[in-house]
Amino acid sequence: MWTEQIELISTDMKQADSKYLPTSFWQFGAKGLQQDIETNGIENFRGLKSALSFFVPTYTFHGWASSPAK
């Protein structure tokens, strides 16, 4: 389900005017997030490594939230 919706959003976004496209920073983050959602599901968004790296505030020093030994 999420795969098709993400693909639709990605396809639609590519048709937008270039001034509305995400920067390479956000494109990189979105690609990792898409892969994690396809593998783990959206229900686990706040715990996904890609989400913790780009989208979910952790309020800790960089890397803590994604390190295996928290």
Biotite code that builds the C-alpha atoms (Angstrom):
import biotite.structure as struc

atoms = struc.array([
    struc.Atom([0.000, 0.000, 0.000], chain_id="A", res_id=1, res_name="MET", atom_name="CA", element="C"),
    struc.Atom([2.604, 2.555, 1.015], chain_id="A", res_id=2, res_name="TRP", atom_name="CA", element="C"),
    struc.Atom([4.881, 1.625, -1.870], chain_id="A", res_id=3, res_name="THR", atom_name="CA", element="C"),
    struc.Atom([2.270, 2.610, -4.442], chain_id="A", res_id=4, res_name="GLU", atom_name="CA", element="C"),
    struc.Atom([1.430, 5.868, -2.673], chain_id="A", res_id=5, res_name="GLN", atom_name="CA", element="C"),
    struc.Atom([5.072, 6.844, -2.311], chain_id="A", res_id=6, res_name="ILE", atom_name="CA", element="C"),
    struc.Atom([5.679, 6.029, -5.972], chain_id="A", res_id=7, res_name="GLU", atom_name="CA", element="C"),
    struc.Atom([2.666, 8.157, -6.996], chain_id="A", res_id=8, res_name="LEU", atom_name="CA", element="C"),
    struc.Atom([3.928, 11.079, -4.921], chain_id="A", res_id=9, res_name="ILE", atom_name="CA", element="C"),
    struc.Atom([7.435, 10.731, -6.381], chain_id="A", res_id=10, res_name="SER", atom_name="CA", element="C"),
    struc.Atom([6.132, 10.603, -9.936], chain_id="A", res_id=11, res_name="THR", atom_name="CA", element="C"),
    struc.Atom([3.861, 13.596, -9.366], chain_id="A", res_id=12, res_name="ASP", atom_name="CA", element="C"),
    struc.Atom([6.675, 15.583, -7.769], chain_id="A", res_id=13, res_name="MET", atom_name="CA", element="C"),
    struc.Atom([8.925, 15.058, -10.816], chain_id="A", res_id=14, res_name="LYS", atom_name="CA", element="C"),
    struc.Atom([6.334, 16.902, -12.911], chain_id="A", res_id=15, res_name="GLN", atom_name="CA", element="C"),
    struc.Atom([6.442, 20.010, -10.727], chain_id="A", res_id=16, res_name="ALA", atom_name="CA", element="C"),
    struc.Atom([8.245, 23.194, -11.663], chain_id="A", res_id=17, res_name="ASP", atom_name="CA", element="C"),
    struc.Atom([11.931, 22.940, -10.744], chain_id="A", res_id=18, res_name="SER", atom_name="CA", element="C"),
    struc.Atom([11.627, 25.719, -8.154], chain_id="A", res_id=19, res_name="LYS", atom_name="CA", element="C"),
    struc.Atom([9.338, 23.435, -6.119], chain_id="A", res_id=20, res_name="TYR", atom_name="CA", element="C"),
    struc.Atom([11.552, 20.351, -6.228], chain_id="A", res_id=21, res_name="LEU", atom_name="CA", element="C"),
    struc.Atom([13.400, 19.284, -3.090], chain_id="A", res_id=22, res_name="PRO", atom_name="CA", element="C"),
    struc.Atom([17.101, 19.989, -2.821], chain_id="A", res_id=23, res_name="THR", atom_name="CA", element="C"),
    struc.Atom([19.624, 17.161, -3.072], chain_id="A", res_id=24, res_name="SER", atom_name="CA", element="C"),
    struc.Atom([19.725, 17.060, 0.757], chain_id="A", res_id=25, res_name="PHE", atom_name="CA", element="C"),
    struc.Atom([16.007, 16.256, 0.979], chain_id="A", res_id=26, res_name="TRP", atom_name="CA", element="C"),
    struc.Atom([16.108, 13.943, -2.044], chain_id="A", res_id=27, res_name="GLN", atom_name="CA", element="C"),
    struc.Atom([18.796, 11.893, -0.286], chain_id="A", res_id=28, res_name="PHE", atom_name="CA", element="C"),
    struc.Atom([16.774, 11.768, 2.937], chain_id="A", res_id=29, res_name="GLY", atom_name="CA", element="C"),
    struc.Atom([13.559, 10.858, 1.157], chain_id="A", res_id=30, res_name="ALA", atom_name="CA", element="C"),
    struc.Atom([15.213, 8.013, -0.741], chain_id="A", res_id=31, res_name="LYS", atom_name="CA", element="C"),
    struc.Atom([16.408, 6.361, 2.482], chain_id="A", res_id=32, res_name="GLY", atom_name="CA", element="C"),
    struc.Atom([13.053, 6.956, 4.114], chain_id="A", res_id=33, res_name="LEU", atom_name="CA", element="C"),
    struc.Atom([11.207, 5.385, 1.188], chain_id="A", res_id=34, res_name="GLN", atom_name="CA", element="C"),
    struc.Atom([13.382, 2.278, 1.402], chain_id="A", res_id=35, res_name="GLN", atom_name="CA", element="C"),
    struc.Atom([12.870, 2.004, 5.177], chain_id="A", res_id=36, res_name="ASP", atom_name="CA", element="C"),
    struc.Atom([9.094, 2.417, 4.889], chain_id="A", res_id=37, res_name="ILE", atom_name="CA", element="C"),
    struc.Atom([8.930, -0.257, 2.185], chain_id="A", res_id=38, res_name="GLU", atom_name="CA", element="C"),
    struc.Atom([10.900, -2.632, 4.431], chain_id="A", res_id=39, res_name="THR", atom_name="CA", element="C"),
    struc.Atom([9.542, -1.784, 7.886], chain_id="A", res_id=40, res_name="ASN", atom_name="CA", element="C"),
    struc.Atom([6.206, -0.064, 7.282], chain_id="A", res_id=41, res_name="GLY", atom_name="CA", element="C"),
    struc.Atom([5.007, 3.437, 8.121], chain_id="A", res_id=42, res_name="ILE", atom_name="CA", element="C"),
    struc.Atom([3.814, 2.281, 11.536], chain_id="A", res_id=43, res_name="GLU", atom_name="CA", element="C"),
    struc.Atom([7.450, 2.282, 12.680], chain_id="A", res_id=44, res_name="ASN", atom_name="CA", element="C"),
    struc.Atom([8.272, 5.736, 11.242], chain_id="A", res_id=45, res_name="PHE", atom_name="CA", element="C"),
    struc.Atom([9.602, 7.279, 14.453], chain_id="A", res_id=46, res_name="ARG", atom_name="CA", element="C"),
    struc.Atom([11.988, 4.380, 14.973], chain_id="A", res_id=47, res_name="GLY", atom_name="CA", element="C"),
    struc.Atom([13.347, 4.152, 11.430], chain_id="A", res_id=48, res_name="LEU", atom_name="CA", element="C"),
    struc.Atom([17.033, 4.981, 11.129], chain_id="A", res_id=49, res_name="LYS", atom_name="CA", element="C"),
    struc.Atom([16.365, 7.215, 8.121], chain_id="A", res_id=50, res_name="SER", atom_name="CA", element="C"),
    struc.Atom([13.609, 9.093, 9.952], chain_id="A", res_id=51, res_name="ALA", atom_name="CA", element="C"),
    struc.Atom([15.811, 9.627, 13.011], chain_id="A", res_id=52, res_name="LEU", atom_name="CA", element="C"),
    struc.Atom([18.565, 10.956, 10.753], chain_id="A", res_id=53, res_name="SER", atom_name="CA", element="C"),
    struc.Atom([16.420, 13.450, 8.839], chain_id="A", res_id=54, res_name="PHE", atom_name="CA", element="C"),
    struc.Atom([12.864, 13.942, 10.041], chain_id="A", res_id=55, res_name="PHE", atom_name="CA", element="C"),
    struc.Atom([12.324, 13.053, 13.712], chain_id="A", res_id=56, res_name="VAL", atom_name="CA", element="C"),
    struc.Atom([13.883, 15.398, 16.272], chain_id="A", res_id=57, res_name="PRO", atom_name="CA", element="C"),
    struc.Atom([15.859, 13.478, 18.868], chain_id="A", res_id=58, res_name="THR", atom_name="CA", element="C"),
    struc.Atom([17.241, 16.401, 20.912], chain_id="A", res_id=59, res_name="TYR", atom_name="CA", element="C"),
    struc.Atom([20.466, 14.538, 21.508], chain_id="A", res_id=60, res_name="THR", atom_name="CA", element="C"),
    struc.Atom([23.927, 14.771, 20.052], chain_id="A", res_id=61, res_name="PHE", atom_name="CA", element="C"),
    struc.Atom([24.299, 13.616, 16.450], chain_id="A", res_id=62, res_name="HIS", atom_name="CA", element="C"),
    struc.Atom([24.325, 9.877, 15.966], chain_id="A", res_id=63, res_name="GLY", atom_name="CA", element="C"),
    struc.Atom([22.971, 8.878, 19.376], chain_id="A", res_id=64, res_name="TRP", atom_name="CA", element="C"),
    struc.Atom([19.517, 7.890, 18.206], chain_id="A", res_id=65, res_name="ALA", atom_name="CA", element="C"),
    struc.Atom([20.826, 5.665, 15.427], chain_id="A", res_id=66, res_name="SER", atom_name="CA", element="C"),
    struc.Atom([23.700, 4.058, 17.334], chain_id="A", res_id=67, res_name="SER", atom_name="CA", element="C"),
    struc.Atom([23.096, 0.425, 18.250], chain_id="A", res_id=68, res_name="PRO", atom_name="CA", element="C"),
    struc.Atom([24.242, 0.877, 21.862], chain_id="A", res_id=69, res_name="ALA", atom_name="CA", element="C"),
    struc.Atom([21.894, 3.615, 23.084], chain_id="A", res_id=70, res_name="LYS", atom_name="CA", element="C"),
])
